[in-house]
Amino acid sequence: MGRLVVAVDRAVGVSPAEVAAAWDGDDEARGAGLAAVEAPRPGEFLGDVLALVVIPLAVNLASSAACALVSRVMAQLRRPRPDAGDLEVVAAAGGDGDLVVVVRVAGPRR
């Protein structure tokens, strides 16, 4: 089984460690696998991604389900910050069977 790799842009204002802790604190998310923080491999991501949240999947997880879980965890983390703006959560297939979910602040593409 592959991994769920969550890349959170720094502009989101939530650290990868906070995302991993929130993931593990959510019963449904934790059921898919436990989260850990890892550094991206050289050239793996463009943009302002300093660390990744990696969840070795214990179950098969569709990309829509992964995005829904990540969105819910992010909403819980950002609830105290109502002025933080909307997030964009996008899934893509990664190498080696990984499912990559990118979280960034919604807005015009650069």
Beta strands, then each sheet from edge to edge (+ up, - down):
strand 1: 3-8
strand 2: 36-38
strand 3: 52-56
strand 4: 87-93
strand 5: 99-105
sheet 1: 2+ 3- 1+ 5+ 4-
end
